[in-house]
Amino acid sequence: MTVDKELEKLSHSTPPAATPEARARALTAAMQAFDTAGNNALAPQGNAKGWRQSSIINWIWSPAMNKKFLAGSALATLLVIPAAGYLAIELTRNGLPIVDQTEIAGNLSRGEASKQPVAVAPQAPAENGTLAEQSVVDAQALQDKETPAVAKPGAARISEFDANNIAALTNKSEGSATALGAAKRSAPAAPGIAPQQQLAEPMAVIAPSPAPPAEGRVQIQLDPNRERFANAAANPIKSVATDPVSTFSADVDSASYAFVRRSLTGGALPDPQSVRVEEMINYFPYDWPGPDNAAQPFKATVTVMPTPWNHDTELMHVAIKGYDIAPATTPHANLVFLIDVSGSMDEPDKLPLLKSAFRLLVNRLKADDTVSIVTYAGNAGTVLTPTRVAEKSKILSAIDKLEPGGSTGGAEGIEAAYDLAKQGFVKDGVNRVMLATDGDFNVGPSSDEDLKRIIEERRRDGIFLTVLGFGRGNLNDSLMQTLAQNGNGSAAYIDTLAEAQKTLVEEAGSTLFPIASDVKFQVEFNPERIAEYRLIGYETRALKREDFNDDRVDAGDIGSGHSVTAIYEITPKGSPAVMNDDLRYGAADRAPAANADTAHQGELAFVKMRYKRPGEDKSALITTPVNDGNAVAAVDAAPQDVRFSVAVAAFGQKLSRIAAVDSYSYQAIADIAAASRGTDTFGYRSDFLSLVRLADGLSQR
């Protein structure tokens, strides 16, 4: 208690003021106490032996390291170095990206750590200079290591590599290109940092790199181009004195035009082998005069006009219009969708587009039509047995469930589809297999001849064939043409949903409902009036002269309302454009012509056409003489549709690099097409003009 009272008393008292002497005494006392405590300590903090507490592992490891035990380090080195060497060899051999580490370090030092490493790959071989130019990105700015982070205005060299060009070069879809461009725009440079050169973002598919690229250039490796096209050498100029007769099969396919369009909109001139001029001409609807009734399913209209690209020759334009069946009277349809679901179809412009296209077609069919679905990928399988379109939801559900995977065994799928079509055969109706594929048949019989034989054997059952091609990169157009030509059918290339709408909805009648099969043309020129001729297009449809009257020879088929156009460039007698000399011994051969029937002497040519009605084996004949009454004096005097089709013919020849139109400009072609555009309900002719302008620009690179 006494202590407490003393403390309480002190708490209420005023402490004395501090003095320097008191501070010195207190500091001296504290230092003496610290020294005394240190001298009396037996050991440092820790255990009694004077060691710091540690684990048994450190107790063992420390002596080993203190004794310079190097065997472990040597062993680790022997293991790591070979592994690193093997990894480096594998990276090089497998073509993985080569990353410029120096550039990354430089970027990090300038605060550009967010930049992605740039994959470098060698340049792919290009078929033309335009494609080669597009496949190289100017990367000169990457070499300038001394450029400051903040560039002076106008000093930065920026080279944008357009996302659509990347999509065209890597055979990806337009959607991928759009996404790529959006990704580029969504990643702006950090504030305060000058924009650096924009390069292609890291690619999903790593290109092989067998050799380093040229210094200062970033190159993009294209996928190997395995596309195959059905084409032949351009038709030559023929002398009427020795070859007065021209014979060929009808062709109503349109695949070539769609492929040309996709190439041009993708930023490259098309492969000349992919251009079939007749298919480009016949792609467009024309208002040719048609027959009055189905008794004679065709009507021919012939126009002779000056040649726009050669003032010394003329064009003989032959237009055929098929009878158009009224929708209310179209026969019942038994359709089998034969769909390629192999791994090669796993692209946005292949199976997904295919499914959307067939949905459009199903919505176009009548309720009592039937649809079956067969798929093939290694093995063929029936997805949907014959089902009436009245059960539309069932058909659409089967289409939506299709997924890609496996290799392509097309032959087995074709056999299964024809069996199913035969099973649901509709007498007096339309029985058709619709094959949708990229044509990449790589399992089972896959050669064109093997598949041609299978198709020829099955067409005798009265089943027609339509071939729809999808995608790029491995498109087998050659096989598609072989199947269509030998299977009583036609071929189309679907590159967009709009093209599917045109082929399967707007032109459903001509696509699905045939009015004639084995349609052949034969033109005989009068040697008294015509010296030479050249057929524009139809190289893959040429027939022998004797094939015209042989009903066993297969030829093209024409559907309801189809138009077929053939154009000859003809050289009149005495024209300075004649390329062939007169025959030394030809006078005697021509003498009898002087005594011939004068009724035929005024004719320029004689057009004949043979066809078979559906289900018949014997052909019928239609003939049309060509005389001066069919001629017009100027290009502008020709009918509007004739002039537009001639513009398309000139464009197709120029893309095919035909020498006859070398000096004829794209602008001249565009002028004729623009002046003859006429009523363009669906915008096809306006789109054509856009393609001509694209080709003009690409040709000047």
Residue, then its C-alpha position, 0 to 999 in steps of 0.5 A: m500500500t505504501v508503494d501504491k501511495e508513493l506512486e500515486k503521489l509521484s503521478h501528480s507531481t511535476p517531473p523535473a526538467a531534463t538536463p544535459e547531465a542527466r541525459a549523459r548519465a542515463l546513456t552511460a548506464a544503458m551502454q554499460a548494461f548492454d556490454t555486461a549482458g554480452n560478456n555474460a552470454l555463453a553462446p549466440q541465440g540458438n541451441a546450446k552448441g552454438w548452431r543456428q537451428s535448421s532442417i536435417i536436409n540443410w545439415i546434410w546438403s551444406p557439407a556436401m556443397n562446402k566440400k565442392f562436390l561437383a559430381g551432381s552438377a556434371l551429371a545434370t549438365l550431361l543430361v540437359i545439353p543433349a536434351a536441349g540439342y534434340l529439342a532444337i533439332e525437332l523445332t527446326r524440322n517440324g517448322l515451328p515459329i522462329v522468334d527473334q529474341t533480340e527483337i523481343a528484348g529490344n521491345l521489352s527495353r522500350g516498354e513494348a512487352s505486350k507485343q506478340p512474337v512474330a512467326v517467320a515462315p518462307q514464301a510459298p511458290a505463287e502462280n502469278g506475281t500478284l499472289a507473290e506480292q500479297s504473300v510478303v509483308d514489308a518488315q523493314a522497321l523490325q531491323d531498325k533497332e535504334t529507332p526511339a520509342v517516340a517517333k517524329p511525325g511522319a517518321a514511322r513506317i507503317s505497313e498494314f497487311d490487310a486481313n482479307n489478304i491473309a484470309a485469301l492466302t491461308n485459304k481461310s473463310e471471309g469470317s476469319a479475315t473479318a475477325l482477324g481485322a477486328a482483333k487488330r483494331s481492338a489492340p491500340a498501341a499504349p499511350g506515349i508509344a509511337p505505333q510500330q509496324q503492324l504484322a500479321e497476328p500469330m497464325a493458327v496453322i504454323a507454316p513449315s520453314p525449311a529455309p530462313p526468309a530473306e533478310g528484312r522480310v516476313q513471309i507467309q507460307l501458303d497451304p499446299n494448293r491441291e486444287r484440280f481443274a477440268n480444262a483443256a487448251a483453248n480452241p484453235i482457229k480452224s479453216v473451213a476449207t479443211d474443218p467445216v464442221s464444229t460439234f460440241s455438247a451443251d454445258v449449263d454448269s456455272a461452277s467456273y464463274a463462282f470460282v473466278r468471283r471468289s478468286l477476284t474478291g479474295g485479291a488474286l487473279p484466278d488460275p487460267q485453268s479454272v476459267r471456262v468461258e462458256e460457264m461464265i457466259n451461261y451463269f447469267p439469266y438471259d431473256w432469249p425468246g423461248p418455245d411456245n410449248a413443250a412439244q419442241p423444248f428449245k428455240a434457237t436465236v442467232t445474231v451475227m455482229p462485228t467483233p469488238w476486239n477485232h474489226d476484221t472478224e465477226l461474231m456468230h452468237v447462238a442463243i438457246k432457250g429451254y421451255d420453262i415448266a410452270p411451278a404448278t406442273t412440276p413433277h414430284a421430286n425424289l431427292v437424295f442428299l449425298i453429303d461429304v462429312s469427311g475431315s476436309m469439310d471442317e471449314p466455315d465455307k464447307l460443311p456449315l455453308l453446305k448445311s445452310a444451302f440445303r436448308l434453303l432447298v428444303n424450304r423450296l420443295k413441295a410437301d409431297d416431295t421426298v428427301s433422303i440423306v446419305t453421308y460418307a466419311g470413310n464409310a457411308g451411312t444413311v442419316l435419313t430414309p426417304t421422308r416427305v417434305a411435309e415432315k420438314s422439321k425432321i429433315l432440317s434436324a437431320i441436316d443440323k446434326l451433321e458433323p465433320g470427321g474422317s477420311t473421304g470414301g466417296a465411291e461407297g457413298i455414291e453407291a449408297a445414294y443411288d441405291l436409296a434413290k432407286q428404292g424411292f424411285v418416282k415414276d414420271g417424276v424427278n429422281r436426283v442425287m445431289l452430291a455436295t463435296d469438296g471433291d477430295f475423295n481419298v479412300g476407295p476408288s478415287s481416280d476420275e476414271d473409276l468414279k466415272r465408270i460407277i456413275e455411268e453404270r448407275r445413270r441407266d436407272g434414270i437417276f440424274l446427278t447434281v454436283l455442288g462444290f464447296g470450299r477452297g484449298n483442295l477443291n477437285d473441280s476436275l472430278m466434279q466435272t467428270l461426275a456431272q458430265n457422265g451422270n446426266g447432271s450439272a455442276a455448281y460451285i457454292d462459295t456464299l449463301a447468296e450463290a446457294q440461293k441463286t442455284l437452289v432457290e431462284e433457279a430450282g426449276s432448271t437445277l432440278f427438273p430436266i427437259a432434255s438430255d444428251v443435248k448436242f450442237q453441230v455447226e457447219f460453215n459455208p466455205e463460200r462465205i466463211a474462211e475460218y472460225r473459232l469456238i469460244g469456250y466449250e473445250t471440255r465439251a468437244l465431240k467428234r463429228e460422228d458423235f452428233n448422230d450417235d445416240r449412244v454418246d452421252a452429252g449435256d442435259i438442260g433443265s426447265g428454262h435453262s439458257v445455253t449460249a455459244i459464240y463463234e468468232i468467224t473470219p469472212k472470206g477475203s478478210p485480212a484477218v485470215m490466218n491460214d493460206d489457201l490450199r494449193y490443191g483445193a480448187a478442184d475440191r471447191a469446184p462442185a460448190a459452184n454448181a450447188d443449190t443456189a438456195h444455200q449459197g447465201e447462208l453463212a452457216f447451218v446450226k443443228m441440235r439433237y436432244k432426247r426427251p426425258g425417258e427416251d432413247k432416240s434423239a430429235l433434231i432441230t435445225t436453224p440456217v444462218n444468213d445475212g438476215n441474222a446480221v447487224a451492222a454495229v455492236d450497238a445494234a445487237p440486242q442488249d442481252v447479246r452485247f452483255s454476253v459478248a462482254v462476259a465472253a471477252f472477260g473470260q478470254k482475258l482471264s484465260r489469257i487468250a491471245a485474241v483479246d490481249s490488246y482489248s482492255y478491261q475498261a472496254i469490257a466494262d463499257i460494253a457491260a455497263a451499256s447493256r446491263g438492262t434490268d438487273t433484278f438480282g444484281y448479277r450484272s452489277d456484280f460482274l462490273s465490279l469483278v471487271r474492275l477488280a481484275d483491272g486493278l489486280s492486273q496492273r500490280 
